[in-house]
Amino acid sequence: MAGLMKYIKNGDKKKLMQELGERVENCKRCELWKTRNKPLVGDGDIDAKIVVVGESPGYNEDLQGKAFVGESGKVLNHLLGLAGLQRNDLYITNVLKCHPPRNHSPSRKETDACIHFLHEQIGIIEPKTILTLGKFASREIFKMFGMEFSRIGELHGQVFMTGKYAEKMKIIPMYHPAVACYREEMLPVLERDFSAVKGEL
């Protein structure tokens, strides 16, 4: 963290994020680099007060190198609007920076090889709120802050506080927008959750 802080104190977050991006481009810590098209470091404002964390880039994200550009991205944009937000208000990233072939669930080895990049991103941006999408991202963020995670079905839409880093942050776990793409009955649940936390964001 000390190496990060020298840039943050100098106001050079952009330089630090560029260097992190270069390390992601050259990363070979797991096998995903062999099959990815474009790694996805993240999108958005590095001075944002809100960081959105998903699981991993999907097929379309891998082709374009941008976060949430497929059907789940359309759902996310809709949900953000209910919370009074737009994408340019946020920084959006994933736990994994490379697309897993056939969208397989990330392995522990893949996660452990990549999670340090997310740690660094949060250290650089220092957000006030982290919005986690889905059980995988929620579990990893809870673990990062030493918090106990049970099930996304129990925790979704709730606000949790953490004292790690310079100031306390809000952690808000949500269902992943993709769930509404194959289970239409989940869209109203997501809509209620995002509408309910509008005052917290």
Backbone as JSON, one array per atom type, in Angstrom:
{
  "sequence": "MAGLMKYIKNGDKKKLMQELGERVENCKRCELWKTRNKPLVGDGDIDAKIVVVGESPGYNEDLQGKAFVGESGKVLNHLLGLAGLQRNDLYITNVLKCHPPRNHSPSRKETDACIHFLHEQIGIIEPKTILTLGKFASREIFKMFGMEFSRIGELHGQVFMTGKYAEKMKIIPMYHPAVACYREEMLPVLERDFSAVKGEL",
  "N": [[0.83, -1.21, 0.0], [2.05, 1.19, 0.62], [3.56, 1.9, -1.61], [1.56, 2.59, -3.37], [0.43, 4.82, -2.17], [2.24, 6.92, -2.5], [1.78, 7.86, -5.05], [-0.91, 8.54, -4.9], [-0.9, 10.59, -2.99], [0.43, 12.48, -4.43], [-1.45, 13.15, -6.2], [-1.6, 11.66, -8.51], [-3.31, 9.65, -9.62], [-4.11, 8.79, -12.13], [-1.75, 8.06, -13.46], [-0.95, 5.9, -11.9], [-3.07, 4.11, -12.32], [-2.77, 3.64, -15.02], [-0.34, 2.3, -15.03], [-1.08, 0.03, -13.62], [-2.88, -1.03, -15.46], [-1.12, -1.73, -17.52], [0.26, -3.79, -16.29], [-1.8, -5.64, -16.0], [-2.29, -6.18, -18.7], [0.04, -7.6, -19.31], [-0.06, -9.74, -17.66], [0.39, -13.09, -16.59], [-0.37, -14.82, -14.68], [-2.33, -16.72, -14.37], [-4.09, -19.14, -16.44], [-5.84, -17.79, -18.09], [-4.98, -15.72, -19.72], [-4.24, -16.84, -22.09], [-6.49, -17.32, -23.62], [-8.06, -15.07, -23.67], [-9.35, -12.1, -25.28], [-9.35, -9.2, -25.01], [-8.14, -7.86, -22.07], [-9.99, -6.57, -19.28], [-9.6, -3.87, -17.51], [-11.0, -1.78, -16.23], [-13.72, 0.62, -16.27], [-14.51, 4.08, -16.4], [-14.69, 6.86, -14.05], [-11.85, 7.62, -12.26], [-11.85, 9.07, -10.01], [-14.23, 8.61, -8.87], [-16.89, 8.3, -6.46], [-18.19, 5.99, -6.13], [-17.66, 2.58, -6.64], [-18.3, -0.04, -8.8], [-18.45, -3.51, -8.74], [-18.15, -6.39, -10.58], [-18.27, -9.87, -11.62], [-16.64, -11.09, -13.8], [-15.3, -10.33, -17.08], [-17.63, -10.71, -19.76], [-18.54, -12.36, -22.87], [-19.03, -10.28, -24.83], [-17.82, -8.13, -23.55], [-15.2, -8.97, -23.52], [-14.56, -8.81, -26.22], [-14.77, -6.07, -26.74], [-13.43, -4.79, -24.7], [-14.64, -3.3, -22.75], [-16.72, -2.57, -19.92], [-19.73, -4.29, -19.06], [-21.34, -4.3, -21.57], [-23.1, -5.88, -22.88], [-26.3, -7.6, -22.85], [-26.78, -7.68, -20.09], [-25.61, -5.33, -19.42], [-27.39, -3.43, -20.39], [-29.5, -3.85, -18.66], [-28.23, -3.12, -16.28], [-27.76, -0.37, -16.74], [-30.38, 0.58, -16.72], [-31.09, -0.01, -14.06], [-29.28, 1.54, -12.63], [-30.23, 4.04, -13.28], [-32.6, 4.06, -11.79], [-31.55, 4.34, -9.31], [-30.7, 6.87, -9.41], [-28.35, 7.35, -10.77], [-25.73, 7.59, -13.27], [-23.62, 6.0, -15.71], [-21.25, 7.46, -15.99], [-20.88, 8.45, -13.49], [-19.53, 6.62, -12.05], [-17.01, 4.09, -11.28], [-16.36, 1.16, -12.91], [-15.61, -2.23, -12.56], [-14.21, -5.59, -12.46], [-13.8, -8.65, -10.56], [-12.2, -10.67, -11.78], [-10.03, -9.97, -14.48], [-9.91, -10.99, -16.98], [-11.72, -12.73, -19.53], [-13.4, -15.69, -18.74], [-13.3, -18.71, -20.53], [-16.25, -19.92, -22.13], [-17.71, -18.78, -20.18], [-17.17, -19.91, -17.67], [-17.41, -20.56, -14.15], [-15.35, -18.63, -12.04], [-12.3, -20.06, -10.94], [-10.69, -20.89, -7.78], [-7.96, -20.6, -8.02], [-7.69, -18.89, -10.25], [-8.99, -16.64, -9.25], [-7.41, -15.96, -6.99], [-5.07, -15.34, -8.31], [-5.68, -12.96, -9.48], [-6.95, -11.13, -7.78], [-5.45, -9.23, -6.43], [-5.18, -7.06, -8.12], [-7.69, -5.82, -8.01], [-7.72, -5.09, -5.31], [-5.72, -3.13, -5.4], [-6.91, -1.27, -7.13], [-9.09, -0.34, -5.63], [-7.66, 0.82, -3.57], [-6.42, 2.9, -4.94], [-8.56, 4.46, -5.96], [-10.16, 4.94, -3.74], [-13.03, 4.81, -2.9], [-16.27, 5.88, -1.64], [-18.34, 4.15, -1.57], [-18.92, 0.74, -2.35], [-20.41, -1.12, -4.74], [-21.52, -4.27, -5.13], [-21.97, -6.83, -7.51], [-23.72, -9.65, -7.71], [-23.18, -12.98, -6.31], [-20.52, -13.94, -6.33], [-18.72, -11.69, -6.67], [-19.58, -10.22, -4.48], [-18.95, -11.92, -2.33], [-16.13, -11.97, -2.52], [-15.44, -9.28, -2.09], [-16.46, -8.88, 0.5], [-14.76, -10.64, 1.83], [-12.32, -9.36, 1.37], [-12.5, -7.19, 3.08], [-12.61, -8.38, 5.5], [-15.11, -9.27, 6.34], [-18.03, -11.19, 7.14], [-19.58, -13.34, 4.86], [-22.68, -14.6, 3.81], [-25.15, -15.57, 2.11], [-26.09, -14.35, -1.1], [-28.79, -14.12, -1.46], [-29.69, -13.52, 1.06], [-28.43, -11.16, 1.74], [-28.69, -9.18, -0.21], [-29.26, -5.86, -1.37], [-28.87, -4.62, 1.07], [-27.09, -2.39, 3.31], [-23.78, -2.28, 4.28], [-21.15, -1.47, 6.56], [-17.68, -0.74, 6.53], [-14.51, -0.46, 8.12], [-12.02, -0.41, 7.0], [-9.05, 0.85, 5.32], [-8.57, 4.41, 4.76], [-10.97, 5.69, 5.43], [-14.29, 4.82, 6.52], [-16.2, 2.65, 4.44], [-19.13, 2.1, 2.45], [-20.58, -0.99, 1.75], [-22.51, -2.5, -0.61], [-24.23, -5.19, -1.44], [-25.63, -6.67, -4.34], [-27.97, -8.49, -6.42], [-26.72, -9.93, -9.44], [-27.04, -8.14, -12.51], [-27.38, -9.79, -14.76], [-28.99, -11.89, -13.98], [-31.57, -11.12, -14.37], [-31.84, -11.35, -17.06], [-32.25, -13.96, -17.73], [-34.11, -14.78, -15.94], [-36.96, -13.47, -15.7], [-38.64, -12.78, -13.62], [-36.99, -11.82, -11.67], [-36.32, -9.22, -12.19], [-38.06, -7.18, -11.03], [-37.23, -7.44, -8.36], [-34.56, -6.63, -8.38], [-35.01, -4.02, -9.25], [-36.4, -2.94, -7.08], [-34.42, -3.1, -5.11], [-32.36, -1.4, -6.09], [-33.72, 1.01, -6.26], [-34.3, 1.4, -3.58], [-31.85, 1.93, -2.38], [-31.13, 4.4, -3.21], [-30.85, 6.75, -1.7], [-28.55, 6.17, -0.32], [-26.42, 6.37, -1.96]],
  "CA": [[0.0, 0.0, 0.0], [2.91, 2.38, 0.68], [3.91, 2.26, -2.98], [0.41, 3.23, -3.98], [0.12, 6.1, -1.54], [3.1, 8.0, -2.98], [1.12, 8.43, -6.22], [-2.17, 9.14, -4.48], [-0.59, 11.85, -2.33], [0.84, 13.42, -5.47], [-2.6, 13.37, -7.08], [-1.31, 11.03, -9.79], [-4.07, 8.42, -9.73], [-4.15, 8.38, -13.53], [-0.5, 7.36, -13.75], [-0.96, 4.62, -11.2], [-4.02, 3.22, -12.98], [-2.16, 3.26, -16.29], [0.67, 1.28, -14.74], [-1.81, -1.19, -13.28], [-3.39, -1.55, -16.72], [-0.01, -2.37, -18.23], [0.54, -5.06, -15.62], [-2.88, -6.55, -16.37], [-2.03, -6.58, -20.09], [1.17, -8.52, -19.36], [-0.21, -10.75, -16.6], [0.3, -14.5, -16.97], [-0.43, -15.52, -13.4], [-3.19, -17.89, -14.55], [-4.15, -19.54, -17.84], [-6.84, -17.04, -18.85], [-4.34, -14.84, -20.7], [-4.08, -17.57, -23.35], [-7.74, -17.37, -24.38], [-8.75, -13.77, -23.67], [-9.14, -11.2, -26.4], [-8.9, -7.96, -24.38], [-8.41, -7.78, -20.63], [-10.8, -5.43, -18.91], [-9.13, -3.32, -16.25], [-12.14, -1.08, -15.65], [-14.24, 1.77, -17.01], [-15.12, 5.14, -15.63], [-14.0, 7.97, -13.39], [-11.01, 7.12, -11.18], [-12.16, 9.88, -8.83], [-15.62, 8.33, -8.51], [-17.19, 7.95, -5.08], [-18.81, 4.67, -6.16], [-17.06, 1.56, -7.49], [-19.16, -1.2, -9.06], [-17.61, -4.68, -8.96], [-18.8, -7.59, -11.08], [-17.5, -11.13, -11.53], [-15.59, -11.2, -14.82], [-15.8, -9.9, -18.39], [-18.34, -11.68, -20.57], [-18.14, -12.48, -24.28], [-19.0, -8.97, -25.48], [-16.83, -7.32, -22.86], [-13.89, -9.45, -23.97], [-14.34, -8.31, -27.57], [-14.7, -4.62, -26.78], [-12.59, -4.25, -23.65], [-15.45, -2.37, -21.95], [-17.55, -3.27, -18.93], [-21.2, -4.34, -19.16], [-21.8, -3.8, -22.86], [-24.09, -6.81, -23.42], [-27.67, -7.47, -22.34], [-26.77, -7.34, -18.67], [-25.26, -3.92, -19.35], [-28.62, -2.66, -20.57], [-30.24, -3.94, -17.39], [-27.51, -2.32, -15.29], [-28.03, 1.05, -17.0], [-31.74, 0.83, -16.24], [-31.08, -0.06, -12.6], [-28.55, 2.72, -12.16], [-31.14, 5.17, -13.41], [-33.53, 4.02, -10.66], [-30.79, 4.8, -8.14], [-30.29, 8.26, -9.64], [-26.96, 7.35, -11.22], [-25.34, 7.3, -14.64], [-22.33, 5.29, -15.72], [-20.11, 8.37, -15.81], [-20.75, 8.74, -12.06], [-18.99, 5.42, -11.42], [-15.92, 3.3, -11.85], [-16.87, -0.21, -13.0], [-14.57, -3.21, -12.8], [-14.55, -6.97, -12.11], [-12.79, -9.38, -9.79], [-11.3, -11.17, -12.81], [-9.83, -9.01, -15.56], [-9.95, -11.71, -18.25], [-12.94, -13.51, -19.77], [-13.25, -17.15, -18.65], [-13.93, -19.39, -21.66], [-17.58, -20.49, -21.9], [-18.24, -18.13, -18.97], [-17.12, -20.8, -16.51], [-17.27, -19.9, -12.85], [-13.92, -18.47, -11.72], [-11.71, -20.99, -9.98], [-9.97, -20.23, -6.7], [-6.64, -20.25, -8.53], [-7.85, -17.7, -11.09], [-9.34, -15.52, -8.37], [-6.23, -15.6, -6.19], [-4.07, -14.76, -9.21], [-6.13, -11.67, -10.03], [-7.63, -10.29, -6.81], [-4.6, -8.11, -5.99], [-5.45, -5.89, -8.97], [-8.87, -5.16, -7.45], [-7.26, -4.45, -4.07], [-5.01, -1.91, -5.78], [-7.85, -0.3, -7.69], [-9.84, 0.27, -4.53], [-6.72, 1.68, -2.88], [-6.18, 4.09, -5.77], [-9.78, 5.27, -6.11], [-10.68, 5.26, -2.4], [-14.44, 5.17, -3.02], [-17.11, 5.92, -0.44], [-19.28, 3.03, -1.66], [-18.65, -0.34, -3.31], [-21.63, -1.83, -5.12], [-21.08, -5.57, -5.65], [-23.0, -7.44, -8.35], [-23.69, -11.11, -7.71], [-22.62, -13.63, -5.12], [-19.07, -14.1, -6.41], [-18.09, -10.41, -6.38], [-19.93, -9.85, -3.1], [-18.15, -12.75, -1.42], [-14.72, -11.56, -2.55], [-15.32, -7.96, -1.44], [-16.62, -9.1, 1.94], [-13.52, -11.27, 2.29], [-11.27, -8.34, 1.32], [-12.65, -6.31, 4.22], [-12.72, -9.17, 6.72], [-16.52, -9.35, 6.72], [-18.61, -12.51, 6.92], [-20.56, -13.42, 3.78], [-23.52, -15.8, 3.9], [-25.7, -15.82, 0.78], [-26.57, -13.13, -1.73], [-30.23, -14.07, -1.24], [-29.95, -12.95, 2.38], [-27.75, -9.88, 1.94], [-28.88, -8.24, -1.31], [-29.97, -4.62, -1.11], [-28.57, -4.08, 2.38], [-25.9, -1.55, 3.38], [-22.83, -2.7, 5.31], [-20.07, -0.52, 6.74], [-16.36, -1.29, 6.82], [-13.58, 0.56, 8.6], [-10.68, -0.57, 6.42], [-8.5, 1.98, 4.59], [-8.54, 5.68, 5.48], [-12.29, 6.01, 5.94], [-15.27, 3.75, 6.36], [-16.88, 2.56, 3.15], [-20.37, 1.32, 2.38], [-20.59, -2.13, 0.85], [-23.91, -2.82, -0.91], [-24.33, -6.33, -2.36], [-26.83, -6.76, -5.17], [-28.0, -9.55, -7.43], [-26.1, -9.54, -10.71], [-28.06, -7.8, -13.52], [-27.59, -10.88, -15.72], [-30.04, -12.8, -13.53], [-32.85, -10.65, -14.94], [-31.85, -11.69, -18.48], [-32.77, -15.32, -17.91], [-35.22, -14.99, -15.0], [-37.67, -12.19, -15.76], [-39.27, -12.48, -12.34], [-36.01, -11.2, -10.78], [-36.15, -7.8, -12.48], [-38.67, -6.33, -10.0], [-36.43, -7.51, -7.13], [-33.43, -5.73, -8.63], [-35.52, -2.65, -9.32], [-36.69, -2.5, -5.71], [-33.15, -2.93, -4.39], [-31.65, -0.2, -6.55], [-34.52, 2.17, -5.88], [-34.25, 1.55, -2.13], [-30.55, 2.44, -1.91], [-30.85, 5.68, -3.87], [-30.39, 7.72, -0.71], [-27.26, 5.76, 0.23], [-25.39, 6.48, -2.99]],
  "C": [[0.86, 1.25, 0.0], [3.3, 2.85, -0.71], [2.79, 2.96, -3.7], [0.23, 4.64, -3.47], [1.01, 7.22, -2.05], [2.5, 8.66, -4.21], [-0.16, 9.15, -5.81], [-1.92, 10.49, -3.84], [-0.16, 12.91, -3.33], [-0.3, 13.72, -6.44], [-2.45, 12.69, -8.42], [-2.01, 9.68, -9.91], [-4.05, 7.88, -11.16], [-2.9, 7.6, -13.89], [-0.5, 5.97, -13.13], [-1.9, 3.63, -11.87], [-3.5, 2.78, -14.34], [-1.12, 2.17, -16.08], [0.01, -0.04, -14.38], [-2.35, -1.84, -14.55], [-2.33, -2.26, -17.53], [0.33, -3.72, -17.6], [-0.55, -6.08, -15.9], [-2.66, -7.07, -17.79], [-0.96, -7.67, -20.17], [1.05, -9.67, -18.37], [-0.35, -12.15, -17.19], [0.24, -15.37, -15.73], [-1.4, -16.69, -13.41], [-3.31, -18.14, -16.05], [-5.09, -18.7, -18.7], [-6.22, -16.11, -19.89], [-4.23, -15.51, -22.07], [-5.33, -17.52, -24.23], [-8.47, -16.04, -24.44], [-8.49, -13.03, -24.97], [-8.57, -9.88, -25.88], [-9.16, -8.03, -22.89], [-9.19, -6.51, -20.31], [-10.35, -4.95, -17.53], [-10.29, -2.65, -15.53], [-12.53, 0.1, -16.52], [-14.69, 2.83, -16.02], [-14.17, 6.12, -14.99], [-13.17, 7.44, -12.22], [-11.12, 7.98, -9.93], [-13.58, 9.64, -8.33], [-15.75, 7.97, -7.03], [-17.79, 6.55, -4.97], [-18.06, 3.76, -7.12], [-18.04, 0.39, -7.58], [-18.26, -2.37, -9.41], [-18.46, -5.86, -9.41], [-17.87, -8.79, -10.97], [-16.33, -11.15, -12.5], [-16.16, -10.69, -16.14], [-16.52, -11.04, -19.1], [-17.83, -11.67, -22.0], [-18.0, -11.11, -24.95], [-17.96, -8.04, -24.86], [-15.41, -7.69, -23.29], [-13.57, -8.93, -25.36], [-14.06, -6.81, -27.59], [-13.77, -4.01, -25.73], [-13.3, -3.22, -22.8], [-16.39, -3.16, -21.06], [-19.03, -3.17, -19.25], [-21.72, -3.71, -20.44], [-22.84, -4.73, -23.5], [-25.47, -6.56, -22.85], [-27.7, -7.1, -20.86], [-26.37, -5.89, -18.47], [-26.47, -3.02, -19.52], [-29.46, -2.67, -19.3], [-29.56, -3.07, -16.34], [-27.78, -0.83, -15.49], [-29.41, 1.45, -16.5], [-31.77, 0.92, -14.72], [-30.36, 1.15, -12.01], [-29.43, 3.96, -12.23], [-32.13, 5.23, -12.26], [-32.86, 4.52, -9.38], [-30.3, 6.23, -8.3], [-28.87, 8.4, -10.13], [-26.86, 7.16, -12.72], [-23.96, 6.66, -14.62], [-21.15, 6.22, -15.52], [-19.95, 8.85, -14.38], [-19.9, 7.7, -11.35], [-17.64, 5.01, -12.0], [-16.38, 1.85, -11.78], [-15.73, -1.16, -13.33], [-15.08, -4.59, -12.41], [-13.46, -7.56, -11.22], [-11.75, -9.94, -10.76], [-11.2, -10.14, -13.93], [-9.89, -9.65, -16.94], [-11.22, -12.58, -18.33], [-12.67, -15.0, -19.63], [-13.96, -17.82, -19.83], [-15.25, -20.04, -21.26], [-18.19, -19.95, -20.6], [-18.21, -19.06, -17.75], [-16.93, -20.0, -15.22], [-15.79, -19.79, -12.5], [-13.45, -19.48, -10.68], [-11.01, -20.2, -8.87], [-8.59, -19.79, -7.18], [-6.7, -18.98, -9.38], [-8.13, -16.47, -10.23], [-8.13, -15.04, -7.58], [-5.15, -14.95, -7.04], [-4.4, -13.33, -9.59], [-6.58, -10.67, -8.97], [-6.78, -9.1, -6.37], [-4.81, -6.87, -6.85], [-6.65, -5.11, -8.44], [-8.52, -4.45, -6.14], [-6.59, -3.11, -4.4], [-5.96, -0.84, -6.31], [-8.64, 0.41, -6.6], [-8.93, 1.2, -3.73], [-6.43, 2.97, -3.64], [-7.39, 5.02, -5.74], [-10.29, 5.76, -4.76], [-12.16, 5.7, -2.44], [-15.12, 5.26, -1.66], [-18.01, 4.69, -0.38], [-18.79, 2.02, -2.69], [-19.94, -1.11, -3.51], [-21.21, -3.14, -5.76], [-22.25, -6.25, -6.36], [-22.82, -8.95, -8.37], [-22.96, -11.69, -6.52], [-21.1, -13.71, -5.16], [-18.36, -12.8, -6.03], [-18.37, -9.99, -4.93], [-19.08, -10.63, -2.11], [-16.7, -12.28, -1.37], [-14.51, -10.19, -1.91], [-15.5, -8.09, 0.07], [-15.34, -9.69, 2.52], [-12.39, -10.25, 2.36], [-11.29, -7.47, 2.57], [-12.85, -7.07, 5.54], [-14.13, -9.3, 7.25], [-17.08, -10.73, 6.36], [-19.69, -12.45, 5.83], [-21.36, -14.71, 3.93], [-24.02, -16.18, 2.52], [-26.21, -14.51, 0.21], [-28.08, -12.99, -1.54], [-30.61, -13.48, 0.1], [-29.46, -11.5, 2.5], [-28.09, -8.81, 0.91], [-29.68, -7.01, -0.88], [-29.72, -3.99, 0.24], [-27.26, -3.28, 2.35], [-25.05, -2.0, 4.56], [-21.69, -1.69, 5.37], [-18.76, -1.26, 7.05], [-15.45, -0.16, 7.25], [-12.21, 0.49, 7.98], [-10.34, 0.59, 5.51], [-8.73, 3.27, 5.38], [-9.88, 6.01, 6.11], [-13.21, 4.8, 5.77], [-15.9, 3.82, 4.97], [-18.19, 1.8, 3.32], [-20.18, 0.2, 1.37], [-22.05, -2.51, 0.63], [-23.95, -3.97, -1.91], [-25.67, -6.36, -3.07], [-26.8, -8.06, -5.99], [-27.32, -9.03, -8.69], [-27.19, -9.23, -11.73], [-28.36, -8.92, -14.5], [-28.71, -11.81, -15.3], [-31.39, -12.41, -14.11], [-32.96, -10.98, -16.43], [-32.39, -13.09, -18.72], [-33.84, -15.7, -16.88], [-35.96, -13.66, -14.87], [-38.28, -11.79, -14.42], [-38.31, -11.8, -11.36], [-35.86, -9.7, -11.03], [-36.82, -6.91, -11.44], [-37.89, -6.33, -8.68], [-35.23, -6.57, -7.25], [-33.88, -4.28, -8.64], [-35.82, -2.11, -7.92], [-35.4, -2.23, -4.94], [-32.45, -1.64, -4.79], [-32.41, 1.07, -6.19], [-34.37, 2.47, -4.39], [-32.94, 2.17, -1.65], [-30.21, 3.79, -2.51], [-30.3, 6.7, -2.88], [-29.04, 7.41, -0.1], [-26.11, 6.01, -0.72], [-25.05, 7.93, -3.29]]
}
